[in-house]
Amino acid sequence: MTTVVVVGTQWGDEGKGKVTDYLASSADVVARYQGGNNAGHTIMIENKKYALTLIPSGIFSGNKTCVIGNGVVVNPQALVDEIAYVQNNGFSTEHLVISDRAHVIMPYHMLLDAWQEEQRGDTKIGTTRKGIGPAYVDKFGRSGIRMCDLVDEKNLEHTIRSVVQEKNKTFVGGYGSAPIQPEPLVEQCRAWAKILRPYVRDASVVLNDAIDNGAHVLCEGAQGVMLDVDHGTYPYVTSSNPIAGGVCTGLGIGPTRIDHVIGVAKAYTTRVGDGPFPTELNNEIAHQIRERGFEYGTVTGRPRRIGWIDTVVLRHARRVSGITGLSLNSLDVLSGLDEVRICTHYECDGVRIASYPARQEDVYACTPVYETLPGWTEDITGVRAFDQLPRTTQQYVHRVCALSHIPLAMFSVGRNREQTHLVQQLFSARPIGTHTSVG
């Protein structure tokens, strides 16, 4: 058995879905451990694009158990729609598992999200206004509704009425809005529950039983390390823990059960929303990278901010997530540039620093220190092995790995599943003739 965690090392959108989809062919179970439907995974299979926001990417890899863990906040309508989307595209959801302990995003969370973002004015965070933050606030304020509550037909109405009574104090007294009416919400929840109830189980039991029985388990998150609520560019962060440690709390498996942590990075850096971004470019190179890399948000459609790769960020990600291997994506996007740059350090008030500051004001005051390497002009989208890459591309990859202190595990030269390639073996080989079944 092997348990592999896929972590974004930047500000999300690194291509985790593609990496997860690729590795899922060797896994028995694919599990999502945090976040909500504010982050999308885009996967290209035989030149057809598929997009998911909640269901693990492994749903497209055949007979896999796909788990939505307790660390995920679930928008029931989004999940119902996504189940239908998967089925309508010819894939099965028979082996989908939703944790009974996952918290539910209610319609009032989305209203709160929008109002709070408006009130921030010039200091807005850049939230997608999908209710993620308010749902996590209720979770940690111990006033949330969980999937086990949603599918509990006997007590659902009482639960909803109790929560709505408290929420109306905020809606009416705090925002001067009309009160939430519990009756329509109860009926809507019953409709969601009817569809979702067959999938709701104790996901921790499913996962630990699978590991005990020798299964290969693949864990994926949303966003990236730099959006982690504890270790990211606070307050411009998400409301959960995308770092590898989030796997333990978000799935209910112990840290001793994790074998590999694969950090996913683009060959450059992108960011959506506000907040510091030391290597950001605002020139023709940024425009070229954005257009060649289709750098627009999967969920929002917003153009992503573009910058050179930042190994200060990668070293930070490696340290807080215990990353054991790097998956370097989108190398093909840099083809055609005369030179490519790598940020090695920051300079702040004349002092060179190698780690990422905690205070955003300090980050804004930093200047990136670059190392410049020759670019490449070759079309590398058909490359199938690392040694087939142009010499200058190999030099670039080796230098990124050396500066980030992370060995190369995978690389990609395009958006399709077939353009992703493994450098080091991650899942252990099974004895011939064995088969692992997951209940």
N, C-alpha and C positions, 0 to 999 in steps of 0.2 A: 504494500500500500504506500501511496505517496500523497501528501497534501501540499498543494502549490497555491500561493497567494499572488494575485496580480494587482499591483498598486500603481497609480499614476504618480509620477515624480514631479510634475509641474503644476499648472493651474487647471488641470482637467483637459479633456479633448485630445489626449495624447495618442489615442487609438487602442484603449484598453479593450473595447468590444471586439476589435479585430483579433487581438492577441488571445483573448479568452475563447473566441470562436475557433481559432486555430488549435489551441491546446485542448479544447473540449473533445476533439476526436480521440484523445487518449484517456479521457476522464470518464468516470461513471456518474459522478455527481458534480453539478456546477451550482454554486451558491452565491447569492448577492448579500452583502453584509451591512450596508448602510446607505443613507441618502434617500431620495424620493424620485418623483418623476420630473424633477427640474434638470436632470442630466440625461443626455441621450447617448446610446451606443449605435453607431452606424456600421453596418457590415455589408461588404460586397461579396456575393457568391455568384460565380459565373456571370459577372457583369450586371447582376441585379442587386439593387440596394434595398436593404432592410433596416428599419430603425426601431429600436426598443428604448423604453424609459424605465421599466420596472422588472420585467421578466429577464432572467439571466440569458446571456447571449448563447449559451449552450443549447437553448431550445431548438436551434437550427441544425444541431449535430446528431440527430437521430434519437435513439432510445436512451436518453439521459434523464436522470432525476434532476430537476431544476428547482432550487430552493430560494424563496424570498425570506430572508432571515428576520429575526426580531428587531435588529438594528435599523431596518428600513421603515420609513413612514409611508404608508400606502394610501394613495388616492383611489378609492374603490371604483369610481367611474372610469378613471384612466386605466386601471387594471382590467376591468370588464371589457373595455374597448380593445386593450392590447391582446387579451385572450382571443377575442374574435378576429383580430388582425392576423395573429399567428395561424389560427385555424383556417382562415380564408385564403392564406397563402400556401396551404397544403401541408402544414406541420401540425404535429399532435401536441396537446397540452395534458395528455393523460398522466404524465409523471411530474406535473407541477405541484410543488408543496409551498404553502404559505404559512409562515409561523403564526401560531395562535397568540403569540405575545407581541407581534408587530403592531405598532400604533397606527391609527387611522386618521388620515387628513379629512376633515369635515369641511363642508362649504364655508362655514364661518371662519375657518383658518385662512382661506384665500382672501376673504374680505379684510381680515385683520392685517394680513401681509401687505395688501395694497395700501391701506390707510397708513400703516406705520412707515412704509417707504416714502409716501408722499410727505409725511410730516418731517422726514429727515432733510428734505430740501437739498441743499448743496452737499450735504454729507451722506447722501444716499449710498447704500451698499451695492446696488445693482442687482437686487434679488429678482428672480423670475416671477415673483408674486403668485406662486403656486401653493402657498400655505405651508411650505416646508418648515421654516423657522418657528412660526406659531405652534405647529404640531409638536415639534421637539420641546418647546417651552411648556406645553401642557404635559408632555411625557415626564419631564423632570420636575414639574410642579405637582405631579401625582393627581392630575385631573383629566388625563387623556382617556380616550376610548380605544380599546385594543380589538384585534380581529376576533378574539374569543368572546368579546362583548357583542360585536356586530352580528355574529352568527348564533348568538344565544336568544332564540325566539321568545323564550319565556320571560326574560328579564330586559329585553332590548328597550321597550317603551319606557320603563322606569329609569333605565340608565340615561337615555336621551333626555328625558324631561328634567332630570336632576342637573345634568350638565348645562342644558339650555337656560335653566333658571339662573345659574351663576354667570353664564356668558352674557345674558341680557343686562346684567348690571354694568358691564363694560360697553356694550353696544348702545344702550339707551342713555346711561349716565355719563359715560366717557366720550362717546362719539356723537351723541344726539341722533342716532339713527332709529329706525323702526325696530321693534323687538323681533327676535327670531321666533317663528311659529313652530312649535315642536311637532305637530301632526304631520305636515308634509315631509319633514325630515325623517320621522319614524317610517313612513311609507317608502321613502326613497331608500333608507337603510335596509328595509325588508327585501326590496327588489334586488339590491346588491348582494345581500346575504344569500338569497336563493341561488345565485350563480356561483358565488365564491365558496359557499359552505363545503362542497366536496373536496376542495383543495386544502382546507385549513387543518393543520396538524401540529404536533410538537416537533418543530424543526430540529431542535438540539438532539432529540432522541434519534431522529432519522439520520442525522449527520454522524453522530458518534457510533451508532450501530453500523453505519456504512464503513467507517474507518476501522472499527473492530473486526469487520468481516473482510478486510483487505482491499477495500475499494480505493480507487484513485479519485481524490476530491480536489476540485478547482474552485477557489474563492475569488470573487471579483467585487470591487466597490465602484462608487461613482466619484466624480470630481478627482482631485489630486491632492498630494501632501500639502501643497501651498495654500489649499483652501480648508485644511483641517482646522477645526475650531480651537484646538490647543496649540498646534505647531505651524499654522499657516500665517498669512499676512493679516492678522487680526486688526480691525474688525471686518475687513473685506474677505470674509470666509463663509463657508457653509456652516450648518448647525450640528454637524456630526463629525466622526473621526474616520476619514478616508485612509489614514495610516494603517499599516499591517496590524497594529494592536487592536484596531476596530473589529477585526475578524473574531477575536475571542469574545468580546462583549456582544457583538452583533449577530453571532451565530450560535453561541453557547458551546464552543469547543475550546479546550485548553491550549496554551502556547506550546506545550510539549508535543502537540499533534501536527505542528507546521514544519515542513521540511525545506521548502524553498520559497523565497519572496522575490518575484520578478518585478523590477521597476520599469515602467514603460515611459519612454520619452520620445518626443519628436526630435529630428535632427536640428530643429530650431525651437523656438518657444512661442506659445500663443497664450492669450488670456482674454476672457470675456468679462465685461463688467469693470467696475472702478477698482482703484487700489494701485499701489506701487508696482512698477515693472521696470527694473533697472536697465535691461538690454533692449527696451522697446525702440523700434525703428519707425520713423514717419517719413519715408522716402520711396523712391521708385522700387528699390529692392523689396521693401515691405509689400508693396502692391503686387509685385511679381510673385512673391511667395504666397500671398493670400489667394490670388487667382489660380495659381498652379496647384495649390494644396486644397482648394475648395474650402477655405477657412471661414466658414459661416456656421453659427451655432445650430446644432441638430434640433434643439427644442425651440429656440428663440428666433433663429435666422439672422441674428445680429452678426455683423462682421467682427471677426476676432482681431485683437491687437497682435502685432507680430514683432518678434525680436530674435536676436541671435541666441544660440544655446548658451545656458548659464550653468557652469559647473559648481558655482557656489550653491545654487538651488539643488543641484543633483547630489552634492555631498550632504546637504541638510536632509534631503529625502532618504539617502542611504542610512544616515545615522539614526533618524527617528523611526524608521521602518525596518531596519536590519536587512536591507536589500542584499540579495546574494547574486543576482544576475540582472543585466540590463537588456531590455528590448528596445532597440533604436529604430524608430519608424520614420517613414517619409523621406528617406535619403534621396529618392528620385526628384523631390520637389526642389532640391538645391542644384540640380544639374543645370548647367548653362551659366553659372556665376563664375566670374574670373577669380574671385577669392572668397573664402568663407572664414568666419570669425568665431572664436570661442572665448567666452568670458571666463577668466581664470580666478579673479579676485575682485574685490571692490576697494576703492580708495575713498576714505572718509576723513576729512580734515587733515589731509596729508599723510594719513596712516593707512597702510594696506591691510585689509582684513580678509580672512578666508571663510568666515562663517556668516550666516544670515542674521542680521540684527532683529531684535524683537519689536522695537518701536518703529512704526511706519515713518515717523519723522526722520529717524536716522537713515532709513532706506532711501527716502527721497533725497537725502543729502549725499548719498554715495554716488560715485562715478565708476562704471564698470571698467575693468582692466582687461584688454583683449590680447589674444594671440591670433595672428593671421596666418592662414594656410592657403595653398593654392587650391582653386576649385577644379571642377571637372565639367566637360561638355558632353560626354557620352550619354546616350540613352541607356539607362541601367534597368529599365522596367522588366526586361526579360531575364535578368540575372537569377540564377538558381542556387548559387553557392557563394560564400564570402570571398573565396579566392578568385572568383570571376569579376569582382568589382574592379574598377580602375584603380591604379596604384594610389592616386591622390585621394580617392574615396576611402580606401583602406587606411591611409594615414590619418584621415580625419576621424574615423571611427576609433582607431587605436588611441588617438590623443584624447578624445572625449572620455574613453574608458579609463585611461591613465589619470586624468585630472579629477575624475569623479570617484576613483578607486572602486569601480564596479566592473567586473568581467562581463564581456559580451555573452549573452545567452541567445538572442534572436535579433533579426533585423528584417525590415521590409522595404520593398522598392516599388510599392503601389498599393492601391486600396483593396484589391481583391485578396481573398483567402489564399489563392495560389501564389501570391507575391510576397508571402511571409515565410521566413526560413529559420529553422532551428540551428543553432551553433553548438549548444550543449544539451545533452539528454536530461530531461527533468523528471519524467515519470519512470519509475523503475519497471523493468521488463517483468512480465508475468511468466511463470512456467508454462510450457506448451500444454495446451489442453484445458487450462483453467478458465473459468468464467465467473465473474463476480456479479451477483444480482443484488439490487438494492430495493428494499421494500417500500 
